[in-house]
Amino acid sequence: MATDKRVVVYGASGYTGRLICEYLREYNIPFLAAGRSLSRLKSVVEAVPGIDTVDHEIVEVEHSKDALVETFRGADVVLNTVGPFARWGHPVVEACLEIGAHYTDSNGEQNWMIDVEAKYSAEFSSRGLVLTPGLAQMYSIGEIAANICLETPGLDTLDIEVFWKGHPTVASTNTILTNAAFSKAYYLEQNEYVEWPADDGLTQVVVPGQHELGLALPWGGTSHPVWFKNDPRVANARALGGVFNRPLMEGVPQMVAAALAEMEGKTETEKYQIIDAISGSIRSETPPRENPRINTSLDSVYASGPLGRVHCVIHGNCNYKQTALLNVHAAAHLLKAPPRAVGFASSCEAFGYRELLGVLKAFGLVLDPIVTAHS
């Protein structure tokens, strides 16, 4: 049965999905909250403060292209939060093409982004639709900072770092293990993908604004090399990410190594069973709401060229709320105007990096960028 709601939140019972519903309420945008468990959807969505002040509908749907098409038909925008996306995302993207809807997601999987660009970008573009995976704090804020740096001509190399304080979720832990088990991580060198060495381990990095060094990982490669491979200004891009909690960060490679050892020689189905069991044991319940005094974020970008250097730092808070707001802003834009780019396009290409920065500042989620330039 078709919906009369122009926006769909798929995976609305998850941590990010719930926050997206909250911002849709603030924007007064009617929406369809969809997922695989009606009881869980109801318990999560109906607990959103003031949810009765916005027109919404809650539906259970089987995770298959045909079922999604039947449920989502009539919508103009689908905000997908059901990951890992390389595992679950294809039917959602294909359903969007079937019904003619724009697509965003909050993924952190470089292999997924490379795959969807190759498989779906041309068809989305031919239909005037935008395909924007990776619309999330961990990727979009660094992209905003990079674009601010690139306002200075002659810069071609990006050194990107993202840090945050937050609680691991089932989805984020599942994604880390899925990336490790099934995909490679790449950085961009002279506009070609180069694989990160699998045994590189943790890297010590300088974190702007503090004396203590941080620990970071390629984190699956991130979306930045993918986005900037399409940017004629950029030839090289590397990104590292980490949490401020050093002991937690030290435990990530150990967790991954133990999981990979357990998966050795197993079938794909058995590997996914191991991943699901480990991620569920890390944190099986919904994490507490973010506290802006505790859950901070930092994105730092050094951009350089033969005769120029610019450094941009963006401090923020509540990275999951940033992710949710970015997706809702994208939906609000698409309900009123076409995207700035169609087909496979980053959030900054599709919606404007200064505009995205402005809405984050308006909601008190980021500070003014700190920009230092030398040319």
Disulfide bonds with the S-S distance in Angstrom:
none
